[in-house]
């Protein structure tokens, strides 16, 4: 059966690659490089800037001293060259202010606090949804497209090896962002296209 390039579920346009491609983070290889490599911080939704501030006392203990200093200097978010809200980067470089380092690897300090039961906010949804990138189109629809980044090549390879489709790997964040009904229909579309 031919797979359409785009599937529409409600007001969300989903690239077929979300259904057909495979992905599974391989932390043993990348060591959390996505937190410290990039030309801009992680995209933020407006309400997330408030969440970052509100939960700061709960996750700041996991942050580096440089990260905490950055927040004191610039606040909980920045506006990048494209005019988008993003997480602050240290020293104008690549490392996210919310990064923490443990055992020669890096993690999200917010997520560490969440996993420890100290913070209800997990981390920005753009980070949770990767390798999906969400964008709101002029017509008001949301487009979900697959993003490919060299540092995540190992994750695509691991996903293919373990046969983990992108949409299954991202089950929880997709439900958190778009709801259970959306995810159920996404799975039904995959099954109808014999991709399940």
C-alpha positions in Angstrom: 0.0 0.0 0.0 1.3 3.5 -0.8 1.8 5.7 2.2 0.7 9.3 1.9 3.3 11.9 2.6 1.1 13.7 5.1 -1.6 12.3 7.4 -4.2 14.8 8.9 -5.7 14.1 12.3 -7.9 16.9 13.4 -5.9 20.1 13.0 -2.6 18.3 13.1 -0.6 17.4 9.9 1.7 14.5 10.5 4.6 13.7 8.2 4.5 10.0 7.1 8.1 9.7 8.3 6.8 9.9 11.9 5.1 6.6 11.1 7.6 4.9 8.8 11.0 5.9 10.3 12.6 4.3 13.4 14.2 6.0 16.4 15.4 5.1 19.9 17.8 7.3 21.9 21.2 5.7 22.3 22.6 7.5 25.3 25.5 5.2 25.6 26.8 6.6 22.3 25.7 10.2 22.3 26.0 11.0 26.1 23.3 13.6 25.8 25.0 15.7 23.2 21.7 17.3 22.2 21.8 19.4 25.4 25.2 21.0 24.5 25.3 21.2 20.7 23.2 23.6 18.6 23.0 27.2 17.3 20.0 28.0 19.4 18.4 26.9 22.7 15.5 24.5 22.8 12.2 26.0 21.5 9.7 26.9 24.2 6.0 27.5 24.3 5.0 30.7 26.0 3.4 28.9 28.9 6.6 26.9 29.4 8.5 30.1 30.3 6.2 30.4 33.3 6.7 26.7 34.2 10.4 27.1 34.1 10.2 30.0 36.6 7.6 28.4 38.8 9.5 25.1 39.2 13.0 26.6 39.4 13.4 26.0 43.2 12.6 22.3 42.5 15.2 21.7 39.7 17.9 24.3 40.2 19.8 22.0 42.6 20.7 19.8 39.6 22.0 22.8 37.5 25.6 23.8 37.2 26.7 27.0 38.9 27.3 28.5 35.4 23.7 27.6 34.4 22.3 29.2 37.5 24.3 32.3 36.9 23.0 32.5 33.4 19.4 32.4 34.6 20.2 35.2 37.1 21.7 37.3 34.3 19.1 36.8 31.5 16.1 35.1 33.0 14.5 31.8 32.2 14.4 32.1 28.4 15.8 34.1 25.5 14.6 35.2 22.1 16.7 33.8 19.3 17.6 35.3 15.9 14.4 34.0 14.4 12.3 35.7 17.1 11.5 32.4 18.8 11.4 31.7 22.6 14.2 29.3 23.5 16.1 28.1 26.5 19.2 30.2 27.4 22.6 29.1 26.2 25.8 29.6 28.3 28.3 32.3 27.2 26.4 32.7 23.9 27.5 29.2 22.9 25.9 25.9 22.5 25.3 24.5 26.1 21.8 24.8 27.4 21.7 26.6 30.8 19.5 23.7 32.1 22.1 21.1 31.5 23.7 19.1 34.3 26.8 16.8 34.0 27.1 13.4 35.6 29.6 10.6 34.9 31.0 12.2 31.7 27.5 12.6 30.2 25.0 15.4 30.2 21.4 15.4 31.2 18.5 17.9 31.5 18.5 19.2 35.1 14.7 19.6 34.9 14.2 16.0 33.9 16.5 14.8 36.6 14.4 16.6 39.2 11.3 15.1 37.6 12.7 11.6 37.7 13.6 12.1 41.4 10.0 13.0 42.1 10.9 16.6 42.9 9.3 18.4 39.9 6.0 17.9 38.1 7.3 19.7 35.0 9.2 17.1 32.9 11.1 19.4 30.5 10.2 21.5 27.4 7.9 19.6 25.1 10.2 20.4 22.1 12.9 18.3 23.8 10.5 15.5 24.8 9.2 15.3 21.2 12.6 15.1 19.4 13.1 14.0 16.6 9.7 15.5 15.8 9.7 19.2 15.3 6.3 20.9 15.6 5.4 24.1 13.9 2.2 26.2 13.7 1.3 27.1 10.1 -0.3 30.3 8.9 -3.6 28.5 8.5 -3.6 27.5 12.2 -2.8 23.9 11.6 0.1 22.2 13.4 2.7 20.3 11.3 4.7 17.5 12.9 7.8 16.8 10.8 10.8 14.5 11.4 14.1 16.3 12.0 17.5 14.6 11.3 20.6 15.7 13.3 24.0 14.1 12.9 24.4 13.6 16.6 21.3 11.5 16.6 22.4 9.2 13.8 23.0 6.4 16.4 19.4 6.8 17.6 18.0 6.2 14.1 20.3 3.2 13.7 19.2 1.8 17.1 15.6 2.4 16.3 15.9 0.5 13.0 17.8 -2.4 14.7 15.2 -2.7 17.5 12.2 -1.9 15.1 10.9 1.0 17.2 8.9 3.5 15.1 9.2 7.2 15.9 5.6 7.5 17.0 5.9 4.5 19.4 9.1 5.8 20.9 7.4 9.1 21.5 4.1 7.8 22.8 4.2 9.6 26.1 5.2 13.1 24.9 2.8 12.8 21.9 0.0 12.1 24.3 1.2 14.9 26.7 1.2 17.4 23.8 -1.8 16.4 21.7 -3.9 14.0 23.8 -4.8 10.4 24.1 -7.5 10.6 21.3 -4.9 12.0 18.8 -2.4 9.2 19.7 -5.0 6.5 19.4 -6.0 7.7 15.9 -2.3 7.9 14.9 -1.9 4.3 15.8 -5.1 3.4 13.9 -3.7 5.2 10.8 -0.4 3.2 11.1 -2.4 0.0 11.4 -4.5 0.8 8.4 -1.4 1.5 6.4 0.1 -1.8 7.6 2.9 0.0 9.4 2.0 -1.4 12.9 
